[in-house]
Amino acid sequence: MNKNLNELAEVVLEHGQFKFTKLGDYVECSISNQKIPIEELKYWNVDLQEVYASPDIAMKRYKELNDIKD
């Protein structure tokens, strides 16, 4: 796994896949700005074109967008 996170990638998010518009080593979480290695990118929102660093962040954002209270 590439741990040299030097180059920010740009991606277009699709359902079940993403495509590079600029090659790189990582993307940044849309919420926390945490670097996400491309090999570990698993959580995103196609409609908003947002990427998330973890399932917890993705769920929190989903609840926020859908006005769901815990």
C-alpha positions in Angstrom: 0.0 0.0 0.0 1.3 3.4 -0.9 1.8 5.5 2.3 3.5 8.4 0.5 0.6 10.8 0.4 2.2 13.6 -1.6 -0.1 14.2 -4.5 -3.8 15.2 -4.1 -6.0 13.3 -6.6 -9.1 14.6 -8.1 -12.0 12.2 -8.7 -15.5 12.1 -10.1 -17.6 9.9 -7.9 -20.0 7.4 -9.4 -22.2 4.6 -8.0 -19.7 1.9 -7.0 -16.7 3.4 -8.6 -14.8 6.6 -9.2 -12.8 8.0 -12.0 -9.7 10.1 -11.8 -9.6 13.6 -13.4 -6.2 14.1 -11.9 -4.0 11.2 -10.7 -2.7 11.4 -7.1 -2.0 9.4 -3.9 -4.9 10.6 -1.8 -8.2 12.6 -1.6 -9.3 14.8 1.4 -12.3 14.0 3.5 -15.0 16.6 2.7 -15.8 16.9 6.4 -12.6 16.4 8.4 -10.0 17.3 5.7 -8.2 14.0 6.7 -6.1 12.5 3.9 -7.6 9.3 2.5 -5.2 7.1 0.6 -6.8 6.2 -2.8 -6.5 2.5 -1.9 -8.6 3.1 1.2 -11.4 5.3 -0.4 -14.6 3.5 0.4 -17.2 6.1 1.5 -18.7 8.8 -0.7 -21.8 10.6 -1.8 -22.3 10.7 -5.5 -25.0 13.4 -5.5 -22.8 15.8 -3.4 -19.5 14.6 -4.8 -18.2 14.3 -1.2 -15.7 11.7 0.1 -15.6 10.5 3.7 -12.7 9.1 5.8 -14.8 6.6 7.8 -18.3 5.1 8.0 -19.0 7.1 11.1 -18.3 10.4 9.3 -20.5 9.2 6.4 -23.3 8.3 8.7 -23.1 11.6 10.6 -23.3 13.4 7.3 -26.2 11.3 6.1 -28.1 12.1 9.3 -27.3 15.8 9.0 -28.5 15.9 5.4 -31.7 14.1 6.2 -32.5 15.9 9.4 -32.3 12.6 11.5 -31.8 13.0 15.2 -30.1 10.4 17.3 
